[in-house]
Amino acid sequence: MLHIYKFSLRLTYHRRWEVESTIDELKVHLLGRKTLIRSLNPREVVQEVYGWLLGHWAVRSLMFQVAESAAISPLRLSFTGTLNIVRRTVPKFQRLQAEEFPFFSPGL
């Protein structure tokens, strides 16, 4: 019986560190250390938190797609490195015309 508890504790401890890593990625890297919730209305606070979580999911999803296409483990990619690439690339995409986005062109 003690063996079952040890296994459960190990599994729970591993999950805890996954959650801690996600919180670190959100607070420190995605938002910056000094970012506060700007909204005062509870509904807008929830909306802002959902926006942060959606941004985190988008970066993690991109990391998974890149790892899959390169046939490597997503664990080998850096969240911070990927986030820096996304931040450097955003201005380039902001200058593109609608026709330059093949999947979002109005004619398709």
DSSP file (Angstrom, degrees, kcal/mol; ACC not computed):
  #  RESIDUE AA STRUCTURE BP1 BP2  ACC     N-H-->O    O-->H-N    N-H-->O    O-->H-N    TCO  KAPPA ALPHA  PHI   PSI    X-CA   Y-CA   Z-CA
    1    1 A M     >        0   0    0      0, 0.0     4,-1.5     0, 0.0     3,-0.4   0.000 360.0 360.0 360.0 -38.1    0.0    0.0    0.0
    2    2 A L  H  >  +     0   0    0      1,-0.2     4,-2.2     2,-0.2     5,-0.2   0.854 360.0  60.2 -62.3 -34.6    2.9    2.4    0.8
    3    3 A H  H  > S+     0   0    0      1,-0.2     4,-2.3     2,-0.2    -1,-0.2   0.880 101.7  53.1 -60.5 -39.3    4.2    1.8   -2.7
    4    4 A I  H  > S+     0   0    0     -3,-0.4     4,-2.5     1,-0.2    -1,-0.2   0.906 109.1  49.0 -64.0 -42.1    0.9    3.2   -4.2
    5    5 A Y  H  X S+     0   0    0     -4,-1.5     4,-2.5     2,-0.2    -2,-0.2   0.889 110.1  50.8 -65.9 -39.0    1.2    6.3   -2.1
    6    6 A K  H  X S+     0   0    0     -4,-2.2     4,-2.4     2,-0.2    -2,-0.2   0.911 111.6  48.0 -64.0 -42.0    4.9    6.9   -3.2
    7    7 A F  H  X S+     0   0    0     -4,-2.3     4,-2.4     2,-0.2    -2,-0.2   0.923 112.9  48.2 -63.6 -44.2    3.9    6.5   -6.9
    8    8 A S  H  X S+     0   0    0     -4,-2.5     4,-2.5     1,-0.2    -2,-0.2   0.892 111.2  50.6 -63.6 -40.1    1.0    8.9   -6.4
    9    9 A L  H  X S+     0   0    0     -4,-2.5     4,-2.6     2,-0.2    -1,-0.2   0.906 110.1  49.6 -65.1 -42.5    3.2   11.4   -4.7
   10   10 A R  H  X S+     0   0    0     -4,-2.4     4,-2.2     2,-0.2    -2,-0.2   0.924 112.6  47.5 -62.1 -43.7    5.9   11.2   -7.4
   11   11 A L  H  X S+     0   0    0     -4,-2.4     4,-2.1     1,-0.2    -2,-0.2   0.916 113.7  47.5 -63.8 -43.4    3.2   11.8  -10.1
   12   12 A T  H  X S+     0   0    0     -4,-2.5     4,-2.3     1,-0.2    -1,-0.2   0.891 110.1  52.6 -65.4 -40.1    1.7   14.7   -8.2
   13   13 A Y  H  X S+     0   0    0     -4,-2.6     4,-1.7     2,-0.2    -1,-0.2   0.905 109.1  49.8 -62.9 -42.0    5.1   16.3   -7.6
   14   14 A H  H  X S+     0   0    0     -4,-2.2     4,-1.6     1,-0.2    -1,-0.2   0.913 111.0  49.2 -62.7 -43.5    5.9   16.1  -11.3
   15   15 A R  H  X S+     0   0    0     -4,-2.1     4,-2.2     1,-0.2    -1,-0.2   0.883 106.3  57.5 -63.8 -37.6    2.5   17.7  -12.2
   16   16 A R  H  X S+     0   0    0     -4,-2.3     4,-2.7     1,-0.2    -1,-0.2   0.915 106.1  48.9 -59.2 -42.6    3.2   20.4   -9.6
   17   17 A W  H  X S+     0   0    0     -4,-1.7     4,-2.3     2,-0.2    -1,-0.2   0.823 107.4  54.9 -70.1 -29.8    6.4   21.4  -11.4
   18   18 A E  H  X S+     0   0    0     -4,-1.6     4,-2.0     2,-0.2    -1,-0.2   0.918 111.4  45.1 -64.2 -42.7    4.6   21.5  -14.8
   19   19 A V  H  X S+     0   0    0     -4,-2.2     4,-2.5     2,-0.2    -2,-0.2   0.919 112.5  51.0 -66.1 -44.0    2.1   23.9  -13.2
   20   20 A E  H  X S+     0   0    0     -4,-2.7     4,-2.3     1,-0.2    -2,-0.2   0.899 110.0  50.2 -60.0 -41.3    5.0   25.9  -11.7
   21   21 A S  H  X S+     0   0    0     -4,-2.3     4,-2.5     2,-0.2    -1,-0.2   0.898 110.4  49.8 -64.8 -40.4    6.8   26.1  -15.0
   22   22 A T  H  X S+     0   0    0     -4,-2.0     4,-2.3     2,-0.2    -2,-0.2   0.918 110.5  49.3 -64.8 -43.4    3.6   27.3  -16.7
   23   23 A I  H  X S+     0   0    0     -4,-2.5     4,-3.0     1,-0.2     5,-0.3   0.909 111.4  50.5 -62.6 -41.2    3.1   30.0  -14.1
   24   24 A D  H  X>S+     0   0    0     -4,-2.3     4,-2.3     1,-0.2     5,-1.1   0.921 109.3  50.8 -61.1 -44.5    6.7   31.1  -14.5
   25   25 A E  I  <>S+     0   0    0     -4,-2.5     5,-2.8     3,-0.2     4,-0.3   0.898 115.9  42.8 -61.1 -39.9    6.3   31.3  -18.3
   26   26 A L  I  <>S+     0   0    0     -4,-2.3     5,-2.1     3,-0.2     6,-0.3   0.971 122.1  35.1 -69.7 -54.9    3.2   33.4  -17.9
   27   27 A K  I  <5S+     0   0    0     -4,-3.0     8,-0.3     3,-0.2     5,-0.2   0.920 129.3  27.3 -70.6 -46.1    4.4   35.8  -15.2
   28   28 A V  I  <5S+     0   0    0     -4,-2.3     5,-0.3    -5,-0.3    -3,-0.2   0.926 131.8  23.2 -88.1 -47.6    8.0   36.2  -16.0
   29   29 A H  I   <S+     0   0    0     -5,-1.1    -3,-0.2    -4,-0.3    -4,-0.1   0.918 126.6  36.0 -93.2 -47.4    8.4   35.7  -19.7
   30   30 A L  I   <S+     0   0    0     -5,-2.8    -3,-0.2    -6,-0.2    -4,-0.2   0.917 132.2  23.6 -75.9 -42.9    5.1   36.4  -21.4
   31   31 A L  S   <S-     0   0    0     -5,-2.1    -3,-0.2    -6,-0.3    -4,-0.2   0.739 103.2-122.3 -96.7 -25.7    3.9   39.2  -19.2
   32   32 A G    >   -     0   0    0     -6,-0.3     3,-1.2    -5,-0.2    -3,-0.1   0.069  31.0 -86.2  88.4 150.5    7.0   40.7  -17.8
   33   33 A R  T 3  S+     0   0    0     -5,-0.3    -1,-0.1     1,-0.2    -5,-0.1   0.771 124.4  45.7 -65.5 -27.6    7.7   41.0  -14.1
   34   34 A K  T 3  S+     0   0    0     -3,-0.1     2,-0.4    -6,-0.1    -1,-0.2   0.352  79.1 122.2-102.1   6.8    5.9   44.3  -13.6
   35   35 A T    <   -     0   0    0     -3,-1.2     2,-0.3    -8,-0.3    -4,-0.1  -0.565  39.8-174.5 -74.6 124.9    2.7   43.6  -15.6
   36   36 A L        -     0   0    0     -2,-0.4     2,-0.5    -5,-0.1     3,-0.1  -0.755  38.9 -89.5-111.4 161.8   -0.4   44.1  -13.4
   37   37 A I        -     0   0    0     -2,-0.3     8,-0.1     1,-0.2    12,-0.0  -0.626  38.9-165.7 -70.4 121.7   -4.0   43.4  -14.3
   38   38 A R        +     0   0    0     -2,-0.5    -1,-0.2     6,-0.1     7,-0.1   0.757  56.7  91.5 -83.2 -26.1   -5.1   46.7  -15.7
   39   39 A S        -     0   0    0      5,-0.2    -2,-0.0     1,-0.1     0, 0.0  -0.370  48.1-173.0 -75.5 148.9   -8.8   46.0  -15.6
   40   40 A L        +     0   0    0     -2,-0.1    -1,-0.1     5,-0.0    -3,-0.0   0.651  65.1  84.2-108.8 -26.7  -10.9   47.0  -12.6
   41   41 A N  S  > S-     0   0    0      1,-0.1     4,-2.0     2,-0.0     3,-0.4  -0.638  79.7-133.1 -78.1 130.9  -14.2   45.3  -13.7
   42   42 A P  H  > S+     0   0    0      0, 0.0     4,-2.1     0, 0.0     5,-0.2   0.864 106.1  53.6 -54.8 -38.6  -14.3   41.6  -12.7
   43   43 A R  H  > S+     0   0    0      1,-0.2     4,-2.0     2,-0.2     5,-0.1   0.901 109.8  47.4 -63.6 -40.1  -15.5   40.6  -16.1
   44   44 A E  H  > S+     0   0    0     -3,-0.4     4,-2.5     2,-0.2    -1,-0.2   0.817 107.4  57.0 -71.7 -30.5  -12.6   42.4  -17.8
   45   45 A V  H  X S+     0   0    0     -4,-2.0     4,-2.4     2,-0.2    -2,-0.2   0.935 108.6  46.7 -63.0 -46.3  -10.1   40.8  -15.4
   46   46 A V  H  X S+     0   0    0     -4,-2.1     4,-2.6     1,-0.2    -2,-0.2   0.915 112.0  51.1 -61.3 -43.1  -11.3   37.4  -16.5
   47   47 A Q  H  X S+     0   0    0     -4,-2.0     4,-1.9     1,-0.2    -2,-0.2   0.901 110.5  48.9 -61.5 -41.8  -11.1   38.5  -20.1
   48   48 A E  H  X S+     0   0    0     -4,-2.5     4,-2.0     2,-0.2    -2,-0.2   0.905 111.2  48.8 -66.1 -42.0   -7.5   39.7  -19.6
   49   49 A V  H  X S+     0   0    0     -4,-2.4     4,-2.6     1,-0.2    -2,-0.2   0.914 110.0  51.9 -64.7 -42.3   -6.5   36.5  -17.9
   50   50 A Y  H  X S+     0   0    0     -4,-2.6     4,-2.5     1,-0.2    -1,-0.2   0.884 107.5  53.8 -59.9 -37.7   -8.0   34.5  -20.7
   51   51 A G  H  X S+     0   0    0     -4,-1.9     4,-2.2     2,-0.2    -2,-0.2   0.908 109.0  47.9 -62.7 -42.3   -6.0   36.6  -23.1
   52   52 A W  H  X S+     0   0    0     -4,-2.0     4,-2.3     2,-0.2    -2,-0.2   0.922 112.9  48.1 -63.3 -44.1   -2.8   35.8  -21.3
   53   53 A L  H  X S+     0   0    0     -4,-2.6     4,-2.6     1,-0.2    -2,-0.2   0.880 110.6  51.6 -65.4 -36.9   -3.6   32.1  -21.3
   54   54 A L  H  X S+     0   0    0     -4,-2.5     4,-2.4     2,-0.2    -1,-0.2   0.896 109.2  50.4 -66.0 -39.6   -4.5   32.2  -25.0
   55   55 A G  H  X S+     0   0    0     -4,-2.2     4,-2.0     2,-0.2    -2,-0.2   0.909 111.3  48.4 -62.7 -42.5   -1.1   33.8  -25.7
   56   56 A H  H  X S+     0   0    0     -4,-2.3     4,-2.5     1,-0.2     5,-0.2   0.926 111.7  49.6 -63.0 -45.1    0.7   31.1  -23.7
   57   57 A W  H  X S+     0   0    0     -4,-2.6     4,-2.9     1,-0.2    -2,-0.2   0.896 108.2  54.1 -61.2 -40.1   -1.3   28.4  -25.5
   58   58 A A  H  X S+     0   0    0     -4,-2.4     4,-2.2     2,-0.2    -1,-0.2   0.915 110.6  45.2 -62.3 -43.2   -0.4   30.0  -28.9
   59   59 A V  H  X S+     0   0    0     -4,-2.0     4,-2.3     2,-0.2    -1,-0.2   0.930 115.3  47.1 -66.1 -44.7    3.3   29.9  -28.2
   60   60 A R  H  X S+     0   0    0     -4,-2.5     4,-2.2     2,-0.2    -2,-0.2   0.885 111.7  51.4 -64.8 -38.1    3.2   26.4  -26.8
   61   61 A S  H  X S+     0   0    0     -4,-2.9     4,-2.4     2,-0.2    -1,-0.2   0.911 109.6  49.8 -64.1 -42.7    1.1   25.3  -29.9
   62   62 A L  H  X S+     0   0    0     -4,-2.2     4,-2.5     1,-0.2     5,-0.2   0.912 109.3  52.1 -61.3 -42.9    3.7   26.8  -32.2
   63   63 A M  H  X S+     0   0    0     -4,-2.3     4,-2.5     1,-0.2    -2,-0.2   0.902 109.7  49.4 -60.6 -41.2    6.5   25.0  -30.3
   64   64 A F  H  X S+     0   0    0     -4,-2.2     4,-2.6     2,-0.2    -2,-0.2   0.924 111.2  48.8 -64.7 -44.4    4.6   21.7  -30.7
   65   65 A Q  H  X S+     0   0    0     -4,-2.4     4,-2.2     2,-0.2    -2,-0.2   0.908 113.1  47.2 -62.8 -42.5    4.1   22.3  -34.5
   66   66 A V  H  X S+     0   0    0     -4,-2.5     4,-1.8     2,-0.2    -1,-0.2   0.926 113.2  48.2 -65.4 -44.6    7.7   23.2  -35.0
   67   67 A A  H  <>S+     0   0    0     -4,-2.5     5,-2.6    -5,-0.2     4,-0.5   0.903 111.6  50.6 -62.9 -40.5    9.0   20.2  -33.0
   68   68 A E  H ><5S+     0   0    0     -4,-2.6     3,-0.8     1,-0.2    -1,-0.2   0.914 111.1  47.2 -64.7 -42.6    6.6   17.9  -34.9
   69   69 A S  H 3<5S+     0   0    0     -4,-2.2    -1,-0.2     1,-0.2    -2,-0.2   0.799 115.6  45.8 -70.1 -27.3    7.8   19.1  -38.3
   70   70 A A  T 3<5S-     0   0    0     -4,-1.8    -1,-0.2    -5,-0.2    -2,-0.2   0.423 110.1-125.0 -92.3   0.5   11.5   18.8  -37.2
   71   71 A A  T < 5 +     0   0    0     -3,-0.8     2,-0.3    -4,-0.5    -3,-0.2   0.895  69.3 121.1  55.2  45.6   10.8   15.3  -35.7
   72   72 A I  S   <S-     0   0    0     -5,-2.6    -1,-0.2    -6,-0.1    -2,-0.1  -0.849  72.0 -88.2-127.6 168.0   12.2   16.3  -32.3
   73   73 A S    >   -     0   0    0     -2,-0.3     3,-1.9     1,-0.1     4,-0.2  -0.570  27.6-134.4 -74.8 136.2   10.7   16.4  -28.8
   74   74 A P  G >  S+     0   0    0      0, 0.0     3,-1.5     0, 0.0    -1,-0.1   0.754 103.4  71.6 -60.5 -21.9    8.9   19.7  -27.9
   75   75 A L  G 3  S+     0   0    0      1,-0.3   -11,-0.0   -11,-0.0    -2,-0.0   0.686  87.1  63.7 -68.2 -16.7   10.8   19.5  -24.6
   76   76 A R  G <  S+     0   0    0     -3,-1.9     2,-0.3     2,-0.1    -1,-0.3   0.599  89.3  85.6 -81.7 -10.9   14.0   20.4  -26.5
   77   77 A L  S <  S-     0   0    0     -3,-1.5     2,-0.5    -4,-0.2     3,-0.1  -0.659  78.0-126.4 -93.8 148.4   12.6   23.8  -27.4
   78   78 A S     >  -     0   0    0     -2,-0.3     4,-2.4     1,-0.2     5,-0.2  -0.793   3.7-152.4 -95.8 129.7   12.8   26.8  -25.2
   79   79 A F  H  > S+     0   0    0     -2,-0.5     4,-2.7     2,-0.2     5,-0.2   0.935 101.1  48.2 -61.6 -46.1    9.6   28.8  -24.4
   80   80 A T  H  > S+     0   0    0      2,-0.2     4,-2.3     1,-0.2    -1,-0.2   0.909 111.8  49.0 -62.7 -43.4   11.7   32.0  -24.0
   81   81 A G  H  > S+     0   0    0      2,-0.2     4,-1.9     1,-0.2    -1,-0.2   0.913 113.1  47.0 -62.7 -43.0   13.5   31.4  -27.2
   82   82 A T  H  X S+     0   0    0     -4,-2.4     4,-2.5     1,-0.2    -2,-0.2   0.911 111.1  51.8 -65.0 -42.3   10.3   30.8  -29.1
   83   83 A L  H  X S+     0   0    0     -4,-2.7     4,-2.5     1,-0.2    -2,-0.2   0.891 108.5  51.5 -62.0 -40.0    8.7   33.8  -27.5
   84   84 A N  H  X S+     0   0    0     -4,-2.3     4,-2.0     2,-0.2    -1,-0.2   0.894 109.6  49.9 -64.2 -39.7   11.6   36.0  -28.6
   85   85 A I  H  X S+     0   0    0     -4,-1.9     4,-1.7     2,-0.2    -2,-0.2   0.925 111.5  48.7 -63.8 -44.3   11.3   34.8  -32.2
   86   86 A V  H  X S+     0   0    0     -4,-2.5     4,-1.9     1,-0.2    -2,-0.2   0.924 110.8  50.4 -61.8 -44.3    7.5   35.5  -32.2
   87   87 A R  H  < S+     0   0    0     -4,-2.5    -1,-0.2     1,-0.2    -2,-0.2   0.866 112.1  47.1 -63.8 -36.2    8.2   39.0  -30.8
   88   88 A R  H  < S+     0   0    0     -4,-2.0     4,-0.4     1,-0.2    -1,-0.2   0.789 114.6  47.8 -73.5 -26.4   10.8   39.8  -33.4
   89   89 A T  H >X S+     0   0    0     -4,-1.7     4,-1.7    -5,-0.2     3,-0.7   0.754  90.6  79.2 -87.0 -26.5    8.5   38.4  -36.2
   90   90 A V  H 3X S+     0   0    0     -4,-1.9     4,-1.9     1,-0.2     5,-0.2   0.884  89.6  53.8 -53.9 -46.8    5.3   40.3  -35.3
   91   91 A P  H 3> S+     0   0    0      0, 0.0     4,-0.9     0, 0.0    -1,-0.2   0.873 106.4  54.2 -58.9 -34.6    6.3   43.6  -36.9
   92   92 A K  H X4 S+     0   0    0     -3,-0.7     3,-0.7    -4,-0.4     4,-0.5   0.930 110.0  46.1 -62.7 -45.0    7.0   41.8  -40.2
   93   93 A F  H >< S+     0   0    0     -4,-1.7     3,-0.7     1,-0.2    -1,-0.2   0.789 104.5  62.0 -70.4 -26.9    3.5   40.3  -40.2
   94   94 A Q  H 3< S+     0   0    0     -4,-1.9    -1,-0.2     1,-0.2    -2,-0.2   0.772 102.8  51.6 -68.4 -24.5    1.9   43.6  -39.3
   95   95 A R  T << S+     0   0    0     -4,-0.9    -1,-0.2    -3,-0.7    -2,-0.2   0.594  88.8 104.5 -87.2 -11.2    3.3   45.1  -42.6
   96   96 A L    <   -     0   0    0     -3,-0.7     2,-0.2    -4,-0.5    -3,-0.0  -0.363  69.5-125.2 -72.9 149.6    1.9   42.4  -44.8
   97   97 A Q    >   -     0   0    0      1,-0.1     3,-1.5    -2,-0.1     4,-0.3  -0.509  28.4-106.3 -85.7 161.8   -1.1   42.9  -47.0
   98   98 A A  G >  S+     0   0    0      1,-0.3     3,-1.4     2,-0.2     6,-0.2   0.842 119.1  59.3 -58.5 -34.9   -4.1   40.6  -46.8
   99   99 A E  G 3  S+     0   0    0      1,-0.3    -1,-0.3     6,-0.1     6,-0.1   0.705  94.7  65.2 -69.1 -18.5   -3.2   39.0  -50.1
  100  100 A E  G <  S+     0   0    0     -3,-1.5    -1,-0.3     1,-0.1    -2,-0.2   0.525  84.7  79.3 -83.6  -5.1    0.1   37.9  -48.7
  101  101 A F    X>  -     0   0    0     -3,-1.4     3,-1.1    -4,-0.3     4,-0.7  -0.867  67.6-165.2-100.3 100.4   -1.5   35.6  -46.2
  102  102 A P  T 34 S+     0   0    0      0, 0.0     3,-0.4     0, 0.0    -1,-0.2   0.828  84.6  44.7 -59.6 -35.1   -2.4   32.5  -48.3
  103  103 A F  T 34 S+     0   0    0      1,-0.2    -2,-0.0     3,-0.0     0, 0.0   0.628 119.2  41.3 -85.3 -11.4   -4.8   31.0  -45.8
  104  104 A F  T <4 S+     0   0    0     -3,-1.1    -1,-0.2    -6,-0.2    -4,-0.1   0.257  79.1 130.2-119.2  11.4   -6.6   34.2  -45.0
  105  105 A S    ><  -     0   0    0     -4,-0.7     3,-1.3    -3,-0.4    -6,-0.1  -0.412  60.5-131.7 -67.5 141.2   -6.9   35.8  -48.4
  106  106 A P  T 3  S+     0   0    0      0, 0.0    -1,-0.1     0, 0.0    -7,-0.0   0.784 102.6  62.6 -64.5 -25.9  -10.4   36.9  -49.3
  107  107 A G  T 3         0   0    0      1,-0.2    -2,-0.0    -8,-0.0    -8,-0.0   0.579 360.0 360.0 -78.2  -8.3  -10.3   35.2  -52.7
  108  108 A L    <         0   0    0     -3,-1.3    -1,-0.2    -6,-0.1    -3,-0.0   0.460 360.0 360.0 -92.8 360.0   -9.9   31.7  -51.2
